[in-house]
Amino acid sequence: MTIKHRRGLLGAVAAAVAVVAAIAVTLVIVGDGTGGGDDQQRVADLSTVAIAQRHLTEYLEISGTLDYEGTVTLAAHSSGVLMHLADEGTVLSQGEQIYLVLYAPSDADTARVLGAVASARDALSVAEDHLSDATALPDEADVAAARAAVAKAIEARDRLSEPPSPAEISSAEAAVAAASEALEALDNPTAADLAAARADIAAAEAELADLQDGPSRADINAAQAAVQTAKQALADLQAGPSEAEIDTAEAMRLAAWERLRDELQRSDNEVDIELARAELLTAEEALADLLAGPTDAEIDDAEARLLTAEEALADLLAGPTDAEIGGAEARLLTARERLDLLENPTSVHYAQARADLDTATEALADLRAGPTQAEIDGAAADILTAERDLADLLAETTAAELAALEASVASAEASLVSALADVAAHGETHRPLYLMYGATPTYRNMTVGVEGPDVGQLEQNLADLGFGGAEGFEVDGVFDDHTAAAVRRWQQATGQHIDGVVGTADVLFVAGPSVIGSHEQGIEPGQELEIGRTLGSLTVVESPERDVMATTQRVAANLPLSDRDLVAVGITVNVELPDGSDIAGTVTAINPSPVLDAQTGENVVEVTILLTEPASSVWIGATVTVEITETLIPDALVVPATALLALVEGGSAVEVLSPDGSTRLVGVETGLFVDGDVEVIGAELEAGMRVVVPR
């Protein structure tokens, strides 16, 4: 039974008690109090309890499933013959081997690594071309366009000194004619003019009525939907790419490799080969962009869209502003004045129409008279702007722009070094995969000259494993000669090919110690593998929490929506395992979106509880009980609900037993009813007093 159900039941009990107590109190009041012996006998027969002072708490039990926080697919990073794979259930720690593959390069593999070198060289060539363009003279076509803009501005200035064209004269004459007709219309308005004026009034009245009625439910729903869409878009960006997206991008990269390999093997057509290389480069860039996560600009744009949607919803809910109402009223007034002007022109209206005619006549005269000084000054300013744009084009590249282009060249050079390292390692026959700790996946070869968070976590692992103790080694995210020396020490100690380079097939970064799950069906030593072949699953069992490793075991439980107020992120709960043992846990997440529980028919929210210490692995996947206790009122004065009496004049009381054996009614205010007890509030009450309860 949920708390909501318990509260309803207690309310019904309290009401029943009140009715019975009212009858009892009525009998006490009706008595004449003269029967001393009877009173003594009554006191002797009373059943009493002491008023307790304690916390009023709510207790709730919900069931959930014990599991680990996340499981990833373990796939082959190298092709070849599988020689070893860690046993199912093995917990691997930092630096331990996951599998070993015996690699015999095929022609396709050779084509792949050679194609990577070619692509890296192409990318470097493009970066060098951009740098060369920046340091060279500007493109002649761009210069010609800028010079043409200067000439156009000069031509526009020169046209000012020319007489107006016939078209310009005709337009000005038409304006004079229109003003003249408007003046004449004051005397003889047409039926069309009157109909148009009345239509304007109707439109203005409708606009004002819509504003005064406020937004429709459809408008509000649309605005709320826009806010939710913007929130979800921002959350998706902040969450980063999913494993499925990364796997898809990796698959596209592998497919591009295979197409390039096929073209290199079967085609002499350089165009087809170059197209395949371009496709591979695009796939690699897409994978790198995905792993790099959203840019600050994308996050800022998503936040701005969310803010805009929230502001639009707030404006809609706030209703029209005084300015909007005022504007609509002003437009209605203007429309009515227009109709009034047509139907009842005044001397003011005639004066305005004559003024409009005078203005149009003066504009025609000015056109015939030539340009004003302001127009001449504006044309001169346009010339200055065009000349400044030309000067900027002819100016040399700034230091900041040059530095950015040089950085692009350096990055392309590092990619080429990485591709060449793949070629150098192409003859390695034994290819083990080692587990290391970190959040950034291995998406590139790490060698001298590259830097980034992936390098930093590699250096931290080398230091933790004892290979970074040499002088000059630092965990700084820069792969320098000292980092390469530490890598070589690690490779020598683990029996790897010693080259000072860590490739994508050498290490797998995970958050912490991980357990090998069930092997994929059919996977066994001696089997031929292709890159990307699924070997099994890998589940992180511990992850860093405040610089120490903590269990990732968590309970996913469904909490009735009616009990949502009992739970908050950060509270401590008790988790009872199937064997009756208890482990503390902390609520780490509450899904804000309720769902319908198909079994109970209740609306529930999913609650995630992280255990403070690991349970035995035999209970993974088992149903456990989550016990939630919340103090509702601290240090409350509490009596059984049956002690309450309903007074004839209204309100509640308790019958207090005095030390001399007499009883008296004390008025009380009732607080919360919980599990048959009720909080009572009264100036005359204190803990330890005894009150009468039914036998």
C-alpha positions as MATLAB code, in Angstrom:
seq = 'MTIKHRRGLLGAVAAAVAVVAAIAVTLVIVGDGTGGGDDQQRVADLSTVAIAQRHLTEYLEISGTLDYEGTVTLAAHSSGVLMHLADEGTVLSQGEQIYLVLYAPSDADTARVLGAVASARDALSVAEDHLSDATALPDEADVAAARAAVAKAIEARDRLSEPPSPAEISSAEAAVAAASEALEALDNPTAADLAAARADIAAAEAELADLQDGPSRADINAAQAAVQTAKQALADLQAGPSEAEIDTAEAMRLAAWERLRDELQRSDNEVDIELARAELLTAEEALADLLAGPTDAEIDDAEARLLTAEEALADLLAGPTDAEIGGAEARLLTARERLDLLENPTSVHYAQARADLDTATEALADLRAGPTQAEIDGAAADILTAERDLADLLAETTAAELAALEASVASAEASLVSALADVAAHGETHRPLYLMYGATPTYRNMTVGVEGPDVGQLEQNLADLGFGGAEGFEVDGVFDDHTAAAVRRWQQATGQHIDGVVGTADVLFVAGPSVIGSHEQGIEPGQELEIGRTLGSLTVVESPERDVMATTQRVAANLPLSDRDLVAVGITVNVELPDGSDIAGTVTAINPSPVLDAQTGENVVEVTILLTEPASSVWIGATVTVEITETLIPDALVVPATALLALVEGGSAVEVLSPDGSTRLVGVETGLFVDGDVEVIGAELEAGMRVVVPR';
ca = [
       0.000    0.000    0.000;
       1.431    3.383   -0.960;
       1.602    6.347    1.376;
      -1.230    7.983   -0.419;
      -3.409    4.956    0.296;
      -2.367    4.850    3.969;
      -3.223    8.495    4.460;
      -6.690    8.018    2.993;
      -7.349    5.046    5.264;
      -6.170    6.950    8.330;
      -8.438    9.851    7.430;
     -11.412    7.480    7.375;
     -10.374    5.979   10.726;
     -10.022    9.460   12.252;
     -13.516   10.416   11.067;
     -15.011    7.264   12.582;
     -13.168    7.885   15.852;
     -14.485   11.453   15.925;
     -18.104   10.282   15.596;
     -17.786    7.686   18.352;
     -15.906   10.145   20.575;
     -18.620   12.758   20.104;
     -21.159   10.328   21.541;
     -18.805    9.529   24.425;
     -18.230   13.197   25.267;
     -21.956   13.896   25.120;
     -22.506   11.197   27.717;
     -19.825   12.672   29.975;
     -21.340   16.149   29.798;
     -24.875   14.889   30.447;
     -23.802   13.124   33.649;
     -24.505   15.117   36.866;
     -21.155   14.256   38.464;
     -22.755   13.299   41.824;
     -22.010    9.596   41.757;
     -18.651    9.527   43.618;
     -18.469    5.749   43.836;
     -19.308    5.404   40.192;
     -16.572    7.916   39.287;
     -13.982    6.015   41.250;
     -15.018    2.799   39.554;
     -14.863    4.550   36.151;
     -11.308    5.802   36.826;
     -10.253    2.328   37.796;
     -11.650    1.009   34.537;
      -9.929    3.603   32.316;
      -7.373    2.565   29.680;
      -4.663    5.226   29.196;
      -1.464    5.789   27.222;
       1.331    8.317   27.710;
       1.749   11.208   25.287;
       4.971   10.444   23.369;
       7.423   12.974   21.960;
       9.098   11.552   18.864;
       9.636   12.028   15.163;
       6.676   11.342   12.912;
       8.053    9.422    9.965;
       6.786    7.867    6.776;
       8.141    4.492    5.680;
       7.957    3.148    2.160;
       9.213    0.002    0.452;
       9.617   -0.319   -3.291;
      11.229   -3.076   -5.330;
      13.950   -2.622   -7.912;
      16.579   -4.458   -9.927;
      20.274   -4.527   -8.993;
      22.649   -4.025  -11.904;
      25.777   -2.173  -12.955;
      25.638    1.346  -14.333;
      26.780    0.576  -17.866;
      27.852   -2.227  -20.173;
      29.697   -1.787  -23.462;
      30.310   -4.129  -26.366;
      33.797   -5.583  -26.553;
      34.883   -5.776  -30.193;
      38.053   -6.798  -31.981;
      40.363   -3.857  -32.686;
      42.624   -5.991  -34.900;
      42.026   -8.659  -37.483;
      43.739  -12.033  -37.196;
      43.552  -15.259  -35.184;
      42.242  -14.987  -31.622;
      44.847  -16.539  -29.326;
      43.482  -15.488  -25.931;
      40.372  -13.820  -24.491;
      39.903  -13.157  -20.769;
      37.486  -15.652  -19.200;
      33.871  -14.779  -18.513;
      33.471  -13.220  -15.068;
      37.105  -12.073  -14.902;
      37.515   -8.615  -13.371;
      40.261   -6.783  -15.265;
      42.159   -3.926  -13.676;
      44.379   -1.178  -15.036;
      47.086   -2.480  -17.373;
      45.737   -6.047  -17.704;
      45.393   -7.808  -21.059;
      41.909   -8.265  -22.512;
      42.793  -10.405  -25.525;
      45.642  -11.358  -27.855;
      45.323  -11.620  -31.634;
      47.888  -13.192  -33.952;
      47.951  -10.884  -36.951;
      48.983  -11.833  -40.492;
      48.537   -8.795  -42.757;
      46.554   -9.382  -45.912;
      46.793   -7.450  -49.151;
      43.662   -5.555  -48.123;
      45.256   -4.583  -44.790;
      48.345   -3.380  -46.593;
      46.219   -1.333  -48.969;
      44.348    0.142  -46.009;
      47.407    1.421  -44.160;
      48.974    2.691  -47.367;
      45.722    4.434  -48.226;
      45.768    6.112  -44.810;
      49.208    7.489  -45.547;
      48.003    8.794  -48.900;
      44.976   10.462  -47.302;
      47.131   12.030  -44.597;
      49.486   13.364  -47.231;
      46.529   14.814  -49.159;
      45.217   16.521  -46.015;
      48.635   17.950  -45.295;
      48.847   19.225  -48.845;
      45.498   21.008  -48.470;
      46.566   22.629  -45.177;
      49.839   23.746  -46.687;
      47.980   25.212  -49.679;
      45.757   27.269  -47.359;
      48.810   28.552  -45.523;
      50.490   29.345  -48.800;
      47.417   31.227  -50.031;
      47.377   33.308  -46.854;
      51.000   34.310  -47.203;
      50.710   34.933  -50.951;
      49.134   37.899  -52.717;
      45.302   38.032  -52.765;
      43.374   36.334  -55.536;
      43.134   38.504  -58.639;
      39.404   37.831  -59.001;
      38.699   39.061  -55.457;
      40.779   42.148  -56.049;
      38.940   42.766  -59.308;
      35.556   42.479  -57.525;
      36.627   44.927  -54.817;
      37.879   47.379  -57.441;
      34.541   47.012  -59.251;
      32.710   47.912  -56.008;
      34.793   51.093  -55.719;
      33.992   51.959  -59.325;
      30.285   51.341  -58.720;
      30.257   53.672  -55.697;
      32.004   56.361  -57.738;
      29.508   55.867  -60.543;
      26.604   56.306  -58.081;
      28.107   59.579  -56.875;
      28.580   60.772  -60.418;
      24.951   59.985  -61.234;
      23.875   62.489  -58.616;
      25.227   65.256  -60.801;
      23.183   63.986  -63.738;
      19.579   65.202  -64.294;
      16.785   62.917  -63.019;
      15.606   60.207  -65.352;
      12.167   60.282  -66.977;
      11.108   57.370  -64.712;
      12.014   59.307  -61.583;
      10.158   62.370  -62.839;
       7.127   60.203  -63.659;
       7.128   58.675  -60.154;
       7.246   62.084  -58.485;
       4.498   63.381  -60.767;
       2.395   60.326  -59.832;
       2.831   61.162  -56.136;
       1.601   64.723  -56.812;
      -1.397   63.323  -58.677;
      -2.208   60.928  -55.807;
      -2.068   63.750  -53.247;
      -4.275   65.862  -55.461;
      -6.798   63.024  -55.751;
      -6.789   62.566  -51.974;
      -7.645   66.240  -51.552;
     -10.448   65.937  -54.064;
     -11.706   62.737  -52.356;
     -12.484   64.738  -49.223;
     -15.280   66.367  -51.136;
     -16.441   63.251  -52.994;
     -15.355   59.942  -51.288;
     -15.918   56.848  -53.431;
     -17.868   53.783  -52.317;
     -14.656   51.731  -52.541;
     -12.847   54.135  -50.176;
     -15.685   53.918  -47.644;
     -15.771   50.105  -47.859;
     -11.992   49.898  -47.372;
     -12.156   52.175  -44.329;
     -14.903   50.079  -42.743;
     -12.876   46.910  -43.441;
      -9.875   48.501  -41.696;
     -12.042   49.206  -38.643;
     -13.273   45.595  -38.553;
      -9.714   44.263  -38.801;
      -8.492   46.596  -36.039;
     -11.403   45.634  -33.773;
     -10.678   41.930  -34.338;
      -6.986   42.430  -33.547;
      -7.805   44.283  -30.303;
     -10.329   41.610  -29.278;
      -7.764   38.840  -29.887;
      -5.227   40.624  -27.694;
      -7.736   41.183  -24.909;
      -8.900   37.541  -25.021;
      -5.295   36.365  -24.460;
      -3.488   33.405  -26.019;
      -5.411   30.292  -27.033;
      -4.709   26.865  -25.547;
      -3.282   25.808  -28.919;
      -0.804   28.712  -28.850;
       0.269   27.823  -25.292;
       0.634   24.125  -26.157;
       2.755   25.010  -29.185;
       4.994   27.287  -27.082;
       5.376   24.625  -24.370;
       6.236   22.034  -27.016;
       8.882   24.390  -28.417;
      10.432   24.714  -24.941;
      10.518   20.938  -24.463;
      12.050   20.455  -27.920;
      14.757   23.037  -27.159;
      15.461   21.429  -23.757;
      15.793   17.985  -25.337;
      18.097   19.341  -28.068;
      20.338   20.948  -25.420;
      20.323   17.771  -23.296;
      21.249   15.639  -26.335;
      24.196   17.942  -27.093;
      25.409   17.949  -23.482;
      25.086   14.150  -23.220;
      27.441   13.729  -26.215;
      27.311   11.027  -28.859;
      25.785    7.649  -28.021;
      27.630    4.368  -28.421;
      25.375    3.610  -31.390;
      26.369    6.863  -33.135;
      30.052    6.182  -32.518;
      29.676    2.593  -33.744;
      27.881    3.830  -36.878;
      30.594    6.394  -37.585;
      33.297    3.758  -37.065;
      31.436    1.393  -39.389;
      31.261    4.105  -42.071;
      34.992    4.694  -41.678;
      35.701    0.968  -42.058;
      33.412    0.780  -45.086;
      35.267    3.704  -46.658;
      38.570    1.883  -46.036;
      37.248   -1.164  -47.781;
      36.064    0.865  -50.798;
      39.481    2.506  -51.081;
      41.142   -0.884  -50.788;
      38.949   -2.271  -53.556;
      39.701    0.705  -55.814;
      43.450    0.363  -55.231;
      43.316   -3.348  -56.042;
      41.066   -3.379  -59.091;
      41.175    0.035  -60.687;
      43.762    2.178  -62.413;
      41.312    5.054  -62.617;
      42.893    7.855  -60.560;
      39.553    9.695  -60.378;
      37.834    6.730  -58.694;
      40.755    6.281  -56.312;
      40.766    9.951  -55.368;
      36.982    9.835  -54.800;
      37.436    6.832  -52.494;
      40.176    8.653  -50.601;
      37.972   11.702  -50.215;
      35.148    9.531  -48.900;
      37.523    7.975  -46.355;
      38.751   11.392  -45.251;
      35.157   12.555  -44.796;
      34.328    9.470  -42.682;
      37.423    9.953  -40.514;
      36.602   13.611  -39.979;
      32.991   12.719  -39.083;
      34.223   10.178  -36.497;
      36.691   12.685  -35.038;
      33.995   15.378  -34.829;
      31.648   12.910  -33.100;
      34.283   11.909  -30.541;
      35.252   15.519  -29.952;
      31.668   16.266  -28.852;
      29.644   19.403  -29.482;
      31.469   22.705  -29.855;
      30.972   25.620  -27.502;
      29.206   27.410  -30.342;
      26.710   24.537  -30.732;
      26.046   24.458  -26.972;
      25.653   28.259  -26.934;
      23.265   28.102  -29.889;
      21.152   25.380  -28.212;
      21.049   27.375  -24.964;
      20.052   30.490  -26.892;
      17.228   28.615  -28.648;
      16.013   27.300  -25.288;
      16.114   30.806  -23.801;
      14.201   32.181  -26.792;
      11.540   29.455  -26.478;
      11.200   30.026  -22.728;
      10.912   33.789  -23.209;
       8.279   33.284  -25.923;
       6.281   30.998  -23.601;
       6.611   33.485  -20.734;
       5.475   36.330  -22.973;
       2.508   34.249  -24.135;
       1.482   33.321  -20.585;
       1.969   36.912  -19.398;
      -0.561   38.083  -21.974;
      -0.336   41.152  -24.182;
       1.667   44.113  -22.894;
       0.219   47.541  -22.353;
       2.204   48.658  -25.384;
       0.587   45.975  -27.601;
      -2.889   46.848  -26.335;
      -2.106   50.519  -26.814;
      -0.870   49.894  -30.341;
      -4.012   47.948  -31.266;
      -6.221   50.660  -29.770;
      -4.267   53.306  -31.665;
      -4.730   51.418  -34.941;
      -8.454   51.115  -34.261;
      -8.638   54.835  -33.517;
      -6.758   55.610  -36.732;
      -9.120   53.422  -38.761;
     -12.165   55.123  -37.221;
     -10.665   58.545  -37.838;
     -10.052   57.556  -41.452;
     -13.711   56.617  -41.902;
     -14.753   59.777  -40.110;
     -12.475   61.740  -42.424;
     -14.200   60.262  -45.448;
     -17.683   60.751  -44.072;
     -17.203   64.038  -42.198;
     -14.042   65.849  -43.351;
     -13.080   68.832  -41.183;
     -11.001   71.891  -41.849;
      -8.066   70.052  -40.208;
      -8.400   67.220  -42.696;
      -8.456   69.646  -45.586;
      -5.365   71.334  -44.205;
      -3.511   67.971  -43.950;
      -4.463   66.978  -47.480;
      -3.238   70.324  -48.782;
       0.015   69.833  -46.811;
       0.489   66.386  -48.387;
      -0.030   67.894  -51.802;
       2.484   70.609  -51.004;
       5.029   67.959  -49.863;
       4.648   65.929  -53.071;
       4.918   69.093  -55.131;
       8.100   70.093  -53.293;
       9.603   66.594  -53.802;
       8.988   66.901  -57.518;
      10.568   70.328  -57.508;
      13.594   69.028  -55.528;
      14.045   66.177  -57.990;
      14.100   68.620  -60.853;
      16.443   70.874  -58.863;
      19.118   68.155  -58.329;
      20.688   66.292  -55.329;
      20.943   67.723  -51.811;
      24.176   68.064  -49.885;
      23.166   65.101  -47.645;
      22.818   62.841  -50.691;
      26.195   63.981  -51.957;
      27.759   63.265  -48.533;
      26.166   59.778  -48.446;
      27.592   58.905  -51.851;
      31.029   60.021  -50.690;
      30.727   57.751  -47.599;
      29.870   54.767  -49.832;
      33.038   55.393  -51.808;
      35.114   55.420  -48.616;
      33.589   52.079  -47.504;
      34.340   50.378  -50.828;
      37.899   51.726  -50.822;
      38.416   50.449  -47.246;
      37.225   46.949  -48.262;
      39.724   46.963  -51.120;
      42.511   48.033  -48.768;
      41.636   45.205  -46.338;
      41.832   42.698  -49.177;
      45.246   43.933  -50.183;
      46.480   43.944  -46.559;
      48.667   41.105  -45.265;
      47.318   38.216  -43.118;
      47.266   38.998  -39.372;
      49.463   37.168  -36.890;
      46.459   35.425  -35.313;
      45.156   34.187  -38.677;
      48.615   32.999  -39.635;
      48.987   31.132  -36.320;
      45.684   29.324  -36.874;
      46.708   28.188  -40.337;
      50.091   27.038  -39.057;
      48.305   25.028  -36.355;
      46.241   23.309  -39.064;
      49.418   22.348  -40.868;
      50.897   20.987  -37.613;
      47.780   18.889  -37.025;
      47.918   17.471  -40.541;
      51.589   16.663  -40.044;
      50.744   14.790  -36.815;
      48.104   12.780  -38.687;
      50.671   11.849  -41.302;
      53.113   10.774  -38.574;
      50.354    8.603  -37.068;
      49.591    7.001  -40.445;
      53.289    6.332  -41.029;
      53.429    4.742  -37.561;
      50.675    2.364  -38.697;
      52.812    1.408  -41.669;
      55.792    0.827  -39.394;
      53.693   -1.392  -37.091;
      52.095   -3.208  -40.009;
      54.491   -6.128  -39.645;
      53.646   -6.768  -35.968;
      52.298  -10.298  -35.573;
      51.184  -10.275  -31.896;
      48.560   -7.641  -31.172;
      47.278   -7.581  -27.585;
      44.632   -5.198  -26.254;
      45.171   -3.762  -22.771;
      42.669   -2.163  -20.414;
      43.444    1.327  -19.142;
      41.377    3.882  -17.231;
      39.950    7.004  -18.853;
      36.863    8.656  -20.287;
      38.169    9.538  -23.770;
      38.168    6.645  -26.274;
      41.224    5.783  -28.333;
      40.389    7.364  -31.670;
      43.861    7.936  -33.126;
      47.448    6.731  -32.931;
      49.336    8.536  -30.180;
      52.911    9.362  -31.054;
      55.407   12.179  -30.614;
      53.872   15.507  -31.590;
      50.213   14.889  -30.723;
      48.463   16.295  -27.670;
      45.052   16.229  -26.057;
      43.016   14.615  -23.267;
      43.571   11.112  -24.690;
      47.326   11.623  -24.363;
      46.875   12.946  -20.821;
      44.963    9.869  -19.660;
      47.521    7.568  -21.342;
      50.285    9.362  -19.411;
      48.316    9.015  -16.149;
      47.959    5.261  -16.735;
      51.673    4.912  -17.463;
      52.428    6.783  -14.237;
      49.974    4.644  -12.218;
      51.531    1.458  -13.635;
      55.029    2.608  -12.663;
      56.424    3.449  -16.106;
      56.527    7.253  -15.775;
      59.139    7.643  -13.063;
      61.986    8.814  -15.319;
      63.143   12.418  -15.139;
      61.292   14.754  -17.479;
      58.094   12.706  -17.677;
      54.937   14.736  -16.969;
      51.214   14.072  -17.152;
      50.520   17.143  -19.284;
      48.595   15.848  -22.305;
      51.588   16.361  -24.633;
      53.132   13.274  -26.246;
      56.811   14.187  -26.188;
      60.044   12.152  -26.151;
      59.609   11.436  -22.414;
      56.124   10.044  -23.033;
      57.471    7.890  -25.880;
      60.198    6.544  -23.561;
      57.573    5.612  -20.936;
      55.527    3.855  -23.646;
      58.595    1.882  -24.710;
      59.212    0.805  -21.086;
      55.601   -0.370  -20.860;
      55.824   -2.192  -24.207;
      59.050   -3.947  -23.173;
      57.583   -5.031  -19.815;
      54.464   -6.477  -21.475;
      56.241   -8.164  -24.389;
      54.858   -5.921  -27.115;
      56.487   -4.584  -30.242;
      58.642   -1.694  -28.979;
      58.129    1.447  -31.056;
      56.993    4.126  -28.566;
      53.615    4.479  -30.313;
      50.184    3.617  -28.869;
      47.584    2.838  -31.527;
      43.839    2.369  -31.545;
      44.337   -1.419  -31.437;
      46.624   -1.332  -28.386;
      44.529    0.023  -25.495;
      40.878    0.286  -24.490;
      40.018    3.135  -22.130;
      37.204    2.466  -19.632;
      36.174    4.234  -16.427;
      37.605    1.633  -14.021;
      37.927   -2.095  -13.220;
      35.641   -4.067  -15.519;
      34.219   -7.564  -15.645;
      34.183   -9.674  -18.789;
      30.618  -10.685  -19.597;
      29.391  -13.592  -21.647;
      31.457  -14.299  -24.739;
      29.684  -13.881  -28.040;
      28.328  -17.191  -29.298;
      30.965  -19.003  -31.343;
      33.919  -16.957  -30.065;
      36.822  -19.179  -29.047;
      40.629  -19.273  -29.361;
      41.866  -20.115  -32.841;
      39.033  -18.296  -34.560;
      39.739  -15.863  -37.402;
      38.537  -12.340  -36.558;
      37.792   -9.264  -38.576;
      38.101   -5.750  -37.188;
      34.913   -4.851  -35.354;
      33.820   -8.443  -34.659;
      31.883   -8.590  -31.372;
      33.685  -10.695  -28.758;
      31.402  -10.181  -25.754;
      30.534   -7.503  -23.242;
      32.540   -5.464  -20.769;
      30.944   -3.973  -17.667;
      32.608   -1.334  -15.500;
      32.253   -2.423  -11.870;
      34.055    0.552  -10.287;
      34.591    4.144  -11.367;
      36.440    7.086   -9.837;
      34.490    9.067   -7.237;
      36.371   11.855   -5.429;
      39.736   10.341   -6.403;
      38.840    6.842   -5.148;
      37.247    3.909   -6.894;
      33.574    3.345   -5.977;
      31.151    0.634   -7.064;
      28.941    1.264  -10.078;
      26.244   -1.094   -8.774;
      22.913    0.640   -8.772;
      19.264   -0.172   -8.281;
      16.650    0.923  -10.793;
      13.253    1.105   -9.077;
       9.794    2.410   -9.928;
       8.378    4.838   -7.357;
       4.610    5.514   -7.335;
       4.018    9.063   -8.502;
       1.860    9.666   -5.416;
       4.971    9.086   -3.249;
       7.257   11.335   -5.295;
       7.469   13.886   -2.464;
       9.242   11.346   -0.222;
      12.334   11.091   -2.427;
      14.976   13.614   -3.443;
      18.354   13.287   -5.130;
      21.044   12.858   -2.483;
      18.980   11.168    0.254;
      20.247    7.950    1.837;
      18.118    4.809    1.586;
      18.519    1.197    2.656;
      18.707   -1.623    0.099;
      17.762   -5.101    1.324;
      19.259   -7.948   -0.712;
      17.474  -11.272   -1.295;
      19.506  -12.893    1.525;
      18.227  -10.296    4.028;
      21.473   -8.322    4.287;
      21.381   -4.525    4.010;
      23.506   -2.034    2.082;
      23.172    1.723    2.167;
      22.529    3.585   -1.061;
      22.134    7.128   -2.324;
      19.472    8.377   -4.724;
      21.411    9.765   -7.684;
      18.690   10.369  -10.260;
      14.923   10.726  -10.540;
      13.364   10.604  -13.987;
      11.086   13.665  -14.198;
       8.766   12.000  -16.717;
       6.282    9.539  -15.177;
       5.248    6.389  -17.025;
       2.389    3.955  -16.590;
       3.274    0.709  -14.794;
       1.515   -1.971  -16.825;
       1.363   -4.382  -13.855;
      -0.070   -2.038  -11.201;
      -1.817    0.479  -13.441;
      -0.153    3.289  -11.449;
       1.866    6.208  -12.752;
       5.465    5.756  -11.600;
       8.812    7.528  -11.898;
      12.115    5.699  -12.254;
      14.541    6.233   -9.367;
      18.240    5.314   -9.526;
      20.063    4.378   -6.301;
      23.869    4.007   -6.269;
      25.164    1.573   -3.645;
      27.808    2.818   -1.221;
      29.567   -0.566   -1.312;
      29.328   -3.468   -3.739;
      26.985   -6.366   -3.193;
      27.957   -9.899   -4.091;
      27.970  -10.354   -7.858;
      25.535  -13.278   -7.450;
      22.766  -10.717   -6.846;
      23.295   -8.842  -10.119;
      19.951   -8.885  -11.943;
      18.055   -9.846   -8.777;
      15.041   -8.023   -7.360;
      15.903   -6.093   -4.192;
      13.876   -4.011   -1.739;
      14.543   -0.280   -1.346;
      13.509    1.047    2.058;
      12.832    4.790    2.255;
      12.257    6.540    5.579;
      11.501   10.262    5.819;
      10.980   12.364    8.932;
       7.840   14.413    8.360;
       7.613   16.244   11.730;
      10.498   16.202   14.257;
       9.826   16.055   18.030;
       6.045   15.882   17.671;
       3.668   15.153   20.584;
       1.923   11.969   19.468;
      -1.108   10.032   20.714;
      -3.133    7.200   19.170;
      -5.763    8.538   16.819;
      -8.393    6.766   18.940;
      -7.600    9.130   21.842;
      -9.195   12.048   19.970;
     -12.638   13.249   21.104;
     -14.918   15.515   19.058;
     -16.282   18.469   21.066;
     -19.950   19.454   20.730;
     -18.979   23.087   20.157;
     -16.516   21.977   17.468;
     -12.836   21.004   17.431;
     -11.035   18.086   19.077;
      -9.829   17.230   22.565;
      -8.119   14.508   24.546;
      -9.166   13.282   27.993;
      -6.160   13.793   30.282;
      -5.797   11.712   33.460;
      -4.624   13.901   36.374;
      -2.306   12.582   39.144;
      -5.248   12.562   41.583;
      -7.170   10.196   39.325;
      -9.575   12.774   37.927;
      -9.899   13.414   34.194;
     -10.379   16.580   32.207;
     -10.851   17.470   28.559;
      -8.005   19.433   26.953;
      -8.629   21.034   23.556;
      -6.044   20.212   20.894;
      -5.196   20.969   17.292;
      -4.457   17.910   15.193;
      -1.541   17.631   12.841;
      -0.509   14.763   10.587;
      -2.094   11.276   10.849;
       0.518    8.535   10.297;
       0.067    4.787   10.828;
      -2.684    5.086   13.487;
      -1.025    7.952   15.373;
      -1.729   11.668   15.229;
       0.251   14.782   16.124;
      -1.554   16.852   18.816;
      -0.799   20.491   19.552;
      -1.904   22.257   22.758;
      -0.385   24.616   25.276;
      -1.427   22.369   28.198;
       0.082   19.205   26.767;
       3.515   17.771   27.458;
       5.249   14.474   26.930;
       4.467   11.849   29.568;
       0.907   12.960   30.307;
      -1.545   10.087   30.174;
      -4.639   10.282   27.997;
      -7.664    8.011   27.890;
      -8.083    5.607   24.980;
     -10.855    3.106   24.309;
     -10.296   -0.389   25.661;
];
